[in-house]
């Protein structure tokens, strides 16, 4: 799962979760920001691209390293 969280003053106000597939807001301001970002297809496709580039590219390496450490 790919998660991209945004914080201000140690308070999480919005988050993208690949399992949900969109941004979710946790504060009043975060809900407004999440709604705006969810309406912009480029933001959502950018997050999906980050998941592809970061998570799916490295998962086999991480998985193999975990198996050899136990």
Secondary structure, 3 states (H helix, E strand, C coil): CCEEEEEECCEEEEEEECCCCEEEECCHHHHHHHHHHHCCHHHHHHHHHHHHHHHHHHHHHHHHHHHHHC
